[in-house]
Amino acid sequence: MTSLAVAVGVLGGSLIGAKVMPYIKSKYLKVAFAIILIYTSIEMIKKGLL
């Protein structure tokens, strides 16, 4: 069941990303990915410490 959710998320994300990418500057995309990675790493650290 988890693999189905991942597949749907990847498919949806790739379709949306392909449509939106021509209108977004790469600088903003890099900042968005950095924020997501920082948030995810903080959450993983918190779970590892608790």
CNS distance restraints for C-alpha pairs under 8 A (distance, minus, plus):
assign (resid   1 and name CA) (resid   5 and name CA) 6.62 0.50 0.50
assign (resid   2 and name CA) (resid   6 and name CA) 6.29 0.50 0.50
assign (resid   3 and name CA) (resid   7 and name CA) 6.04 0.50 0.50
assign (resid   4 and name CA) (resid   8 and name CA) 6.17 0.50 0.50
assign (resid   5 and name CA) (resid   9 and name CA) 6.11 0.50 0.50
assign (resid   6 and name CA) (resid  10 and name CA) 6.06 0.50 0.50
assign (resid   7 and name CA) (resid  11 and name CA) 6.06 0.50 0.50
assign (resid   8 and name CA) (resid  12 and name CA) 5.98 0.50 0.50
assign (resid   9 and name CA) (resid  13 and name CA) 5.85 0.50 0.50
assign (resid  10 and name CA) (resid  14 and name CA) 5.96 0.50 0.50
assign (resid  11 and name CA) (resid  15 and name CA) 6.23 0.50 0.50
assign (resid  12 and name CA) (resid  16 and name CA) 6.14 0.50 0.50
assign (resid  13 and name CA) (resid  17 and name CA) 5.76 0.50 0.50
assign (resid  14 and name CA) (resid  18 and name CA) 5.98 0.50 0.50
assign (resid  15 and name CA) (resid  19 and name CA) 6.51 0.50 0.50
assign (resid  16 and name CA) (resid  20 and name CA) 6.15 0.50 0.50
assign (resid  17 and name CA) (resid  21 and name CA) 5.59 0.50 0.50
assign (resid  18 and name CA) (resid  22 and name CA) 7.76 0.50 0.50
assign (resid  20 and name CA) (resid  24 and name CA) 6.64 0.50 0.50
assign (resid  21 and name CA) (resid  25 and name CA) 7.90 0.50 0.50
assign (resid  24 and name CA) (resid  28 and name CA) 6.95 0.50 0.50
assign (resid  24 and name CA) (resid  29 and name CA) 7.13 0.50 0.50
assign (resid  25 and name CA) (resid  29 and name CA) 6.70 0.50 0.50
assign (resid  26 and name CA) (resid  30 and name CA) 6.16 0.50 0.50
assign (resid  27 and name CA) (resid  31 and name CA) 6.35 0.50 0.50
assign (resid  28 and name CA) (resid  32 and name CA) 6.14 0.50 0.50
assign (resid  29 and name CA) (resid  33 and name CA) 6.23 0.50 0.50
assign (resid  30 and name CA) (resid  34 and name CA) 6.11 0.50 0.50
assign (resid  31 and name CA) (resid  35 and name CA) 6.21 0.50 0.50
assign (resid  32 and name CA) (resid  36 and name CA) 6.27 0.50 0.50
assign (resid  33 and name CA) (resid  37 and name CA) 6.07 0.50 0.50
assign (resid  34 and name CA) (resid  38 and name CA) 6.07 0.50 0.50
assign (resid  35 and name CA) (resid  39 and name CA) 6.11 0.50 0.50
assign (resid  36 and name CA) (resid  40 and name CA) 6.07 0.50 0.50
assign (resid  37 and name CA) (resid  41 and name CA) 6.03 0.50 0.50
assign (resid  38 and name CA) (resid  42 and name CA) 6.18 0.50 0.50
assign (resid  39 and name CA) (resid  43 and name CA) 6.27 0.50 0.50
assign (resid  40 and name CA) (resid  44 and name CA) 6.20 0.50 0.50
assign (resid  41 and name CA) (resid  45 and name CA) 6.12 0.50 0.50
assign (resid  42 and name CA) (resid  46 and name CA) 6.15 0.50 0.50
assign (resid  43 and name CA) (resid  47 and name CA) 6.22 0.50 0.50
assign (resid  44 and name CA) (resid  48 and name CA) 6.10 0.50 0.50
assign (resid  45 and name CA) (resid  49 and name CA) 6.21 0.50 0.50
assign (resid  46 and name CA) (resid  50 and name CA) 6.26 0.50 0.50
